[in-house]
């Protein structure tokens, strides 16, 4: 009996806002899951959310403007309102 596990590569979109922390996780090889994450990313960008890639150290790395399903983790935060 062969007990080989098939490894999947997953990525995560983390949305931080007034409702808390919402996560969308997708398998990069699953086109339907990638499309859901891409649509959420684009909807939030239209609302002026800022997207950051997350570096290997677990901290915000750089601002991104285009969805990349291969990034391990993306954090999105709403625009800061000053006054």
C-alpha positions in Angstrom: 0.0 0.0 0.0 1.4 3.4 -1.0 0.9 6.2 1.4 2.4 9.0 -0.6 0.7 12.4 0.1 0.3 14.8 -2.8 1.7 18.1 -1.8 -0.3 21.2 -2.7 1.0 24.7 -2.8 -1.4 27.1 -1.0 -1.5 30.8 -0.7 -3.4 33.1 1.5 -5.2 36.4 1.2 -5.6 38.0 4.7 -8.1 41.0 5.0 -7.7 43.1 8.1 -10.5 45.6 8.7 -13.0 46.7 11.4 -14.7 43.2 11.3 -11.5 41.5 12.2 -9.2 39.2 10.2 -10.7 37.3 7.2 -8.6 34.7 5.3 -9.0 33.2 1.9 -6.8 30.2 1.1 -6.4 28.7 -2.3 -4.4 26.0 -4.0 -2.4 27.7 -6.7 -3.1 24.8 -9.1 -6.9 25.2 -8.7 -8.1 27.8 -11.2 -11.5 28.2 -9.5 -9.9 29.0 -6.1 -7.4 31.3 -7.7 -10.2 33.2 -9.5 -12.2 33.7 -6.2 -9.1 35.1 -4.6 -8.3 37.3 -7.6 -11.8 38.7 -7.6 -11.7 39.5 -3.9 -8.3 41.2 -4.3 -9.6 43.3 -7.2 -12.8 44.3 -5.4 -10.8 45.5 -2.4 -8.3 47.4 -4.6 -11.3 49.2 -6.1 -12.1 50.2 -2.5 -8.6 51.6 -2.2 -7.3 48.8 0.1 -3.6 48.5 0.3 -2.1 45.1 -0.5 1.2 43.9 0.9 3.2 40.8 0.2 4.5 39.1 3.2 8.2 38.3 3.5 9.9 35.2 4.8 10.2 36.8 8.2 6.4 37.1 8.4 6.3 40.9 8.2 4.9 43.1 5.5 7.3 43.2 2.7 6.3 45.5 -0.2 3.1 47.1 -1.5 1.7 45.2 -4.5 -0.8 46.5 -7.0 -1.5 43.3 -9.0 -2.7 39.9 -7.8 -0.1 37.2 -7.9 -1.5 33.7 -7.0 2.0 32.4 -6.4 2.7 34.8 -3.5 2.6 32.8 -0.3 0.6 35.5 1.6 -1.0 38.8 0.9 -2.3 41.2 3.5 -4.9 43.8 2.6 -5.8 46.7 4.8 -8.4 49.5 4.2 -7.2 53.0 3.4 -6.2 55.1 6.4 -8.5 58.1 6.9 -6.7 61.1 8.3 -8.2 64.1 9.9 
